[in-house]
Amino acid sequence: MFQGDVSGTGKGAGSGSSGAGHGGRGGRGSTQSTTGAFYGDVFWPKTFGSTGGGGQTPGGGVIHFISTSMKVDGSIEVNGKSASLSSSNGGGSGGSILLDVDTIIGTGSILANGGSGGTSGGGGGSGGRIAIHSNVYSFSGVCAAYGGDSSVEVGAAGTILKLKKQNNYRLLEVNNKGRSPNLQLISDFSRLSIDSARTWLPLTTWNNTRVKIPNVDMPLSVHQGYMFDELKLSGSAHLAIEPHPSLLQFHVFDKIIGDFAGNSYGHLHIGPKQFVSISLADYYIPMSFLVYSSGYLKLPPRVMLHRNSLVLNGYLLGIKELTISNCSMKLGSSAAALTLGRFKTRYFKFDSVFIMNGGLLRMNDTYEQYILESKNVHVLSGGLIIARNLALVSSMVTVDESGLISLAGQGLPCRSISSSYSGAGGSHAGYGEPGPGRNSWKPFDSVFAPSEFGGAGVGLYGYSCKGGNGGGKLNMTITTKLQIQGTISARYKFHMD
């Protein structure tokens, strides 16, 4: 066992009860939300692990081994130290292992795990960084950089790079044993000190190489970033890339693989000014994605989202046939999707869209109009589209029995009004029922071309915004065939206290 920082002043040192960082950020503690920072080199890791909050749990050390051949039947460990069981100290982070060999074999273990936090509220330490450069990789033992355990929040997984020297094939592995951060979303990319338990790839050195994105008009020049031949994101781990403050960087994961563990696939975060390109994946995409505003994700032309999720607040490229099954896809107010041309906010174009049983496509982040254009939109039995203000443009739309396109309760919220309208029902095609205030809302909108939200109801007296919302807006332009056996609904919604 090799020990790292013992001073508590390492790059990723935890504070208070938080875990230390290295390959990712430490976990939050019960008394400290600011966690130990990520750092280190993914390809050539040579940095010590850091001390957890409380200063009692040092991080792991550094091993750099160069040889023609290597057999590991025992254990190589640079684990962070775990906190005393009854303490509130954070766990130390894993260190670094760099093996530069022609051949590696064996059935042992190569470990850079984070230390566990104390049982009285300590956060887990992050895993470290491992890189194995070889020509022949026949090691069948355990290679791991897990985050440390915690009763508050586990530490992030570290990174494992397996590089084949003869052709520079790069496989990146991130696995955290089915454990995720407490918070799914990164709240602020400009303040990463408040993030926690997420694996991070540090900002790459500025690269003057510019990348041309075919078929799409990009607003900024694109510069080369990370390039991996394969990403294996497992065990519910969350992976993010540190953004450049001004450049749009192009990151490549040619192929992605993953597994379903801890009731979740792994999550890949695409932040501001980041373009992530994925060329190869199973038809069932084995990963969840969170694309933040002004981030870009390019996926293969034919994909199925199944038991994973896609939260899109940026831009989606490449998909022609989209299928959603037993999971959700959320399209935010700043999002867009296309295969060629120029992005337009809240405009989404696919050749075909299939919403299968348990699938949910959600478009209701704003009262501004969304446009979904596709040759074929098919909501199968058990499928659901939820929208607020949607223009659906298609050659053919089919809603099967028990399929649903719902705009129910998506109208404007109730207004604060005088007591004379207290308890009044919302109006639209007719008068709303008057309440104790005795006044009622008048009808509005066009009989021939209705285009308004349903009116909201009004609460009683001082509870003026306790009334139910009216329905949303749907404008359908169908050029060939509309077949409805299920339901299209823009009903009101009761207010639920």
C-alpha positions in Angstrom: 0.0 0.0 0.0 1.5 3.3 -1.1 0.5 6.4 0.9 0.0 9.9 -0.6 -0.6 13.4 0.9 -0.6 13.4 4.7 -0.5 17.2 5.2 -4.1 17.8 4.3 -3.0 20.4 1.7 -3.1 18.3 -1.4 -4.8 19.5 -4.6 -8.0 17.7 -3.8 -8.0 17.8 0.0 -11.4 17.6 1.6 -12.6 20.1 4.2 -14.8 19.7 7.2 -16.5 16.3 6.7 -16.2 16.1 2.9 -14.3 13.5 1.0 -11.1 14.1 -0.9 -11.0 14.4 -4.7 -8.7 13.1 -7.4 -10.2 11.2 -10.4 -13.5 13.0 -9.5 -14.8 15.1 -6.6 -15.2 13.7 -3.1 -18.6 13.1 -1.6 -20.4 15.7 0.6 -20.2 15.3 4.3 -22.9 16.1 6.9 -21.3 19.4 7.8 -19.6 20.4 4.5 -21.0 20.6 1.0 -17.7 21.8 -0.6 -15.8 18.7 -1.6 -12.2 17.9 -2.6 -11.4 18.9 -6.2 -10.6 16.7 -9.2 -7.1 16.8 -10.8 -4.5 14.6 -12.4 -3.7 13.3 -15.9 -6.0 10.6 -17.4 -3.3 9.2 -19.7 -0.1 9.6 -17.6 -1.3 9.7 -14.0 1.5 10.6 -11.5 -0.3 12.6 -8.8 -0.8 11.6 -5.2 -4.2 11.2 -3.6 -5.4 13.8 -1.2 -6.4 13.9 2.4 -10.1 13.8 3.4 -11.8 16.4 5.5 -10.7 16.4 9.1 -7.0 15.8 8.1 -6.9 12.3 9.4 -7.2 10.2 6.2 -4.3 10.4 3.7 -4.7 9.7 0.1 -3.1 7.0 -1.9 0.5 7.1 -3.3 2.0 6.9 -6.8 3.3 3.8 -8.7 5.0 4.1 -12.0 6.2 0.7 -13.4 8.0 0.2 -16.7 8.8 -3.3 -18.0 8.6 -5.6 -21.0 6.2 -8.0 -19.2 4.3 -7.9 -15.9 2.4 -10.6 -14.0 0.0 -9.4 -11.2 -1.3 -12.3 -9.1 -1.1 -10.3 -5.9 -2.3 -6.8 -5.3 -1.1 -3.3 -6.4 -2.9 -0.8 -4.2 -2.8 3.0 -3.9 -6.1 3.3 -2.0 -7.1 6.3 0.0 -7.4 5.7 3.7 -10.8 5.3 5.3 -11.9 7.5 8.2 -12.4 6.1 11.7 -15.8 4.4 11.9 -17.3 6.7 14.5 -15.8 10.0 13.2 -17.2 12.6 10.8 -14.0 12.8 8.8 -14.0 12.4 5.0 -12.3 9.6 3.2 -8.9 10.0 1.4 -8.8 9.8 -2.3 -7.0 7.1 -4.4 -3.6 7.7 -5.8 -2.1 7.0 -9.3 -1.0 3.8 -11.0 0.9 4.0 -14.3 2.0 0.7 -15.9 4.0 0.9 -19.1 4.5 -2.6 -20.3 4.5 -4.8 -23.4 2.5 -7.6 -21.8 0.4 -7.7 -18.6 -1.1 -10.9 -17.3 -2.4 -12.3 -14.0 -5.5 -12.7 -11.8 -4.7 -10.3 -9.0 -5.9 -6.8 -8.3 -4.9 -3.2 -9.4 -6.6 -0.7 -7.1 -6.8 3.0 -6.6 -10.0 3.2 -4.6 -11.2 6.1 -2.4 -11.5 5.7 1.3 -14.8 5.5 3.2 -16.1 8.4 5.2 -16.7 8.1 8.9 -20.1 6.8 10.0 -21.0 10.0 11.8 -21.3 11.9 8.5 -18.1 11.8 6.6 -18.1 11.9 2.8 -16.5 9.3 0.6 -13.1 9.9 -1.0 -12.8 9.9 -4.8 -11.1 7.1 -6.7 -7.7 7.8 -8.2 -6.4 7.4 -11.7 -5.1 4.2 -13.4 -3.4 4.0 -16.8 -2.1 0.8 -18.3 -0.2 1.1 -21.6 0.5 -2.3 -23.2 0.5 -4.2 -26.4 -0.9 -7.4 -24.9 -3.5 -7.0 -22.2 -4.3 -10.5 -20.7 -4.9 -9.4 -17.1 -8.1 -11.1 -15.9 -8.1 -9.8 -12.3 -9.8 -6.8 -10.7 -8.8 -3.3 -11.9 -10.8 -0.7 -10.0 -10.9 3.0 -8.9 -14.1 3.1 -7.0 -15.2 6.0 -4.8 -15.3 5.5 -1.0 -18.5 4.6 0.8 -20.4 7.0 2.9 -23.7 7.4 4.8 -24.0 10.9 3.3 -22.6 10.7 -0.2 -20.1 8.3 -1.8 -17.0 9.6 -3.5 -16.7 9.7 -7.3 -15.2 6.9 -9.3 -11.7 7.5 -10.6 -10.6 6.8 -14.2 -9.0 3.7 -15.8 -7.3 4.1 -19.1 -6.3 1.0 -21.1 -4.1 2.0 -24.1 -2.9 -0.4 -26.7 0.5 1.0 -27.7 0.8 -0.5 -31.2 -2.2 1.3 -32.6 -2.9 3.9 -29.8 -6.4 2.4 -29.1 -7.7 4.2 -26.1 -10.4 2.6 -23.8 -11.6 4.7 -20.9 -13.5 2.9 -18.0 -15.5 4.6 -15.2 -17.3 2.3 -12.8 -18.7 3.2 -9.3 -20.4 -0.1 -8.2 -24.0 1.1 -8.8 -23.7 4.3 -6.8 -24.5 7.8 -8.0 -24.1 11.4 -6.8 -26.9 12.8 -4.6 -27.6 15.4 -7.2 -28.1 14.3 -10.8 -27.4 17.7 -12.4 -24.4 19.9 -12.3 -25.8 23.1 -11.0 -23.1 25.6 -12.1 -20.2 24.8 -14.5 -18.5 28.0 -13.4 -18.5 26.9 -9.7 -17.4 23.3 -9.7 -16.4 23.5 -6.1 -20.1 23.0 -5.2 -20.3 19.8 -7.3 -19.7 16.4 -5.7 -19.3 12.7 -6.3 -18.8 13.0 -10.1 -15.9 11.8 -12.2 -14.2 14.5 -14.2 -11.8 14.7 -17.1 -9.6 17.8 -16.5 -9.5 20.5 -19.1 -7.2 19.6 -22.0 -4.4 21.9 -23.0 -5.6 24.3 -25.7 -5.4 22.7 -29.1 -5.0 24.8 -32.2 -6.4 22.0 -34.4 -9.8 23.0 -35.7 -12.5 20.4 -36.4 -15.0 20.7 -39.3 -18.5 19.4 -38.4 -20.2 18.2 -41.6 -23.8 19.2 -42.6 -24.3 21.5 -39.6 -23.7 25.3 -39.4 -21.8 25.9 -36.1 -21.9 29.3 -34.5 -18.3 29.0 -33.2 -15.0 27.4 -34.5 -14.5 23.9 -33.0 -11.2 22.8 -31.4 -10.0 19.3 -30.8 -10.4 18.0 -27.2 -10.3 14.4 -25.8 -10.3 11.5 -28.2 -11.1 7.9 -27.0 -11.8 4.9 -29.2 -14.1 3.4 -26.5 -15.9 4.6 -23.3 -17.2 2.0 -20.8 -19.4 3.8 -18.3 -20.7 1.4 -15.7 -22.1 1.1 -12.2 -24.2 4.2 -12.3 -21.1 6.4 -12.5 -21.4 10.0 -13.7 -18.7 11.4 -16.0 -18.2 15.0 -17.0 -15.5 17.0 -18.8 -14.2 20.3 -17.5 -15.2 23.0 -20.1 -12.8 25.5 -21.6 -13.8 29.1 -20.6 -14.0 30.4 -24.2 -13.4 27.6 -26.8 -15.8 25.1 -28.1 -14.0 21.8 -27.7 -14.7 18.6 -29.7 -14.5 15.3 -27.7 -14.8 11.9 -29.3 -16.0 8.6 -27.9 -16.1 6.5 -31.0 -17.9 3.6 -29.3 -19.8 3.5 -26.0 -20.7 0.5 -23.9 -22.2 0.2 -20.4 -24.3 -1.8 -18.0 -27.5 -1.3 -15.9 -26.5 -1.3 -12.2 -28.0 0.4 -9.1 -31.2 0.8 -11.1 -29.5 3.1 -13.6 -27.1 3.3 -16.5 -24.1 5.5 -16.2 -24.6 9.2 -17.0 -22.5 11.3 -19.4 -22.7 15.1 -18.9 -22.1 17.4 -21.9 -21.5 20.9 -20.6 -21.4 24.4 -22.1 -19.0 24.8 -25.1 -18.6 21.0 -25.4 -19.3 18.9 -28.5 -19.4 15.2 -27.8 -19.4 12.8 -30.8 -20.4 9.1 -30.5 -20.2 7.1 -33.7 -21.0 3.5 -32.6 -23.4 2.1 -30.0 -25.8 -0.7 -29.6 -29.3 0.1 -30.9 -30.3 0.2 -27.2 -28.1 3.1 -26.0 -26.4 1.8 -22.8 -26.0 5.2 -21.3 -27.9 8.3 -20.1 -27.1 11.8 -21.3 -27.5 15.3 -19.8 -26.8 18.0 -22.4 -26.6 21.4 -20.9 -27.3 24.8 -22.6 -24.9 25.4 -25.5 -23.6 21.8 -25.3 -23.7 19.5 -28.4 -24.3 15.7 -28.6 -24.0 13.7 -31.8 -25.4 10.2 -31.8 -25.8 7.4 -34.4 -28.7 7.8 -37.0 -30.8 5.0 -35.4 -31.1 4.8 -31.6 -33.4 3.5 -28.9 -33.6 5.1 -25.5 -34.6 2.2 -23.2 -34.3 2.3 -19.4 -32.0 5.3 -19.7 -32.7 9.0 -20.2 -31.8 12.0 -22.2 -32.2 15.5 -20.8 -31.5 18.0 -23.6 -31.0 21.7 -22.9 -28.4 22.0 -25.7 -28.2 20.6 -29.2 -28.7 17.0 -30.5 -27.3 15.9 -33.9 -27.4 12.9 -36.1 -30.5 11.0 -35.1 -32.9 10.1 -37.9 -34.9 7.3 -36.2 -35.7 7.9 -32.6 -37.4 5.4 -30.3 -38.2 5.9 -26.7 -39.2 2.9 -24.4 -39.5 2.7 -20.7 -37.7 5.9 -20.1 -38.0 9.6 -20.7 -36.5 12.2 -23.0 -36.9 15.8 -21.9 -36.4 18.7 -24.3 -35.6 22.0 -22.6 -36.5 25.5 -23.5 -33.1 26.2 -25.2 -32.8 22.8 -26.9 -32.9 21.8 -30.6 -32.3 18.7 -32.8 -31.5 18.1 -36.4 -29.3 16.1 -38.9 -28.3 19.0 -41.1 -28.6 22.7 -41.4 -28.7 25.4 -38.7 -30.1 24.9 -35.2 -33.3 26.8 -34.3 -34.2 26.9 -30.6 -37.1 24.5 -29.7 -37.1 23.0 -33.3 -36.6 19.3 -33.4 -36.4 17.4 -36.7 -36.2 13.6 -37.1 -37.2 11.2 -39.9 -39.3 9.1 -37.5 -40.3 9.2 -33.8 -41.7 6.1 -32.0 -42.9 6.4 -28.4 -43.3 2.9 -27.1 -44.8 1.5 -23.8 -43.4 3.4 -20.9 -41.8 6.0 -23.1 -42.2 9.7 -22.4 -41.3 12.6 -24.6 -41.6 15.8 -22.6 -41.7 19.4 -24.1 -43.1 21.7 -21.5 -40.3 23.8 -20.1 -41.6 27.1 -21.4 -44.8 28.6 -22.8 -43.0 29.4 -26.0 -43.8 27.1 -28.9 -41.9 23.8 -29.6 -41.9 22.5 -33.2 -41.6 18.7 -33.8 -41.1 17.9 -37.4 -41.0 14.3 -38.6 -42.2 12.1 -41.5 -43.8 9.7 -39.0 -44.8 10.1 -35.4 -46.2 7.0 -33.8 -47.3 6.9 -30.1 -47.8 3.2 -29.4 -49.8 1.7 -26.6 -48.6 3.0 -23.3 -46.5 5.8 -24.9 -46.9 9.4 -23.8 -46.0 12.8 -25.2 -46.4 15.7 -22.7 -46.3 19.2 -24.2 -47.4 22.7 -23.4 -47.3 24.6 -26.7 -46.6 22.2 -29.6 -46.6 22.5 -33.4 -46.5 19.0 -34.7 -45.6 18.8 -38.4 -45.7 15.3 -40.0 -46.7 13.3 -43.0 -48.3 10.7 -40.7 -49.3 10.7 -37.0 -50.6 7.6 -35.3 -51.8 7.3 -31.7 -52.6 3.7 -30.8 -55.1 2.6 -28.2 -54.0 3.8 -24.7 -51.3 6.0 -26.4 -51.6 9.6 -25.3 -50.6 13.1 -26.5 -51.3 15.3 -23.5 -51.5 19.0 -23.0 -53.7 18.7 -20.0 -53.1 21.4 -17.4 -50.4 23.0 -19.4 -52.1 26.3 -19.9 -51.1 29.6 -18.3 -51.2 29.6 -14.5 -53.9 31.5 -12.6 -53.7 35.2 -12.1 -53.9 37.3 -9.0 -57.2 39.2 -9.4 -59.8 41.0 -7.4 -62.1 39.2 -4.9 -65.0 39.7 -7.3 -63.6 36.7 -9.4 -63.0 34.6 -6.3 -63.7 30.9 -7.1 -64.5 31.5 -10.8 -63.9 28.7 -13.2 -61.7 29.3 -16.2 -63.2 30.1 -19.6 -62.4 29.5 -23.2 -65.2 28.4 -25.7 -67.8 29.3 -23.1 -68.2 31.2 -19.8 -66.5 29.8 -16.7 -68.8 29.0 -13.8 -68.9 32.0 -11.3 -67.7 31.4 -7.7 -68.6 33.2 -4.5 -67.2 36.4 -6.1 -70.1 36.2 -8.6 -68.1 37.3 -11.6 -67.2 34.9 -14.4 -64.7 34.9 -17.2 -65.9 35.6 -20.7 -65.3 33.3 -23.7 -62.4 34.1 -26.0 -60.4 32.8 -29.0 -61.5 31.9 -32.6 -64.0 29.2 -33.5 -62.2 28.6 -36.8 -58.6 28.8 -35.8 -58.3 28.4 -32.0 -54.8 29.3 -30.8 -55.0 30.2 -27.1 -54.3 28.4 -23.9 -57.2 27.3 -21.8 -58.1 29.8 -19.1 -57.2 29.0 -15.5 -59.5 28.8 -12.5 -59.3 31.1 -9.5 -59.0 30.1 -5.9 -61.2 31.4 -3.1 -60.5 34.9 -1.8 -56.9 35.1 -0.5 -56.0 31.9 -2.4 -56.2 33.5 -5.8 -53.7 31.1 -7.4 -55.1 27.9 -6.1 -57.3 27.4 -9.1 -56.6 24.7 -11.7 -54.6 25.4 -14.9 -56.3 25.4 -18.3 -55.1 23.2 -21.2 -52.2 23.7 -23.5 -52.0 24.4 -27.2 -51.5 21.9 -30.1 -51.2 22.8 -33.8 -51.0 19.7 -36.0 -50.1 19.9 -39.7 -50.6 16.4 -41.2 -50.0 16.0 -44.9 -50.9 12.3 -45.4 -52.6 10.5 -42.6 -53.9 11.0 -39.0 -55.0 7.9 -37.1 -56.2 8.3 -33.6 -57.2 5.2 -31.6 -55.8 6.6 -28.3 -56.2 10.1 -26.9 -55.1 13.6 -27.6 -56.0 15.8 -24.7 -55.8 19.5 -23.8 -58.1 19.4 -20.7 -57.9 21.4 -17.5 -56.1 20.3 -14.4 -57.4 20.4 -10.9 -55.1 22.2 -8.4 -53.8 19.8 -5.9 -52.7 21.2 -2.5 
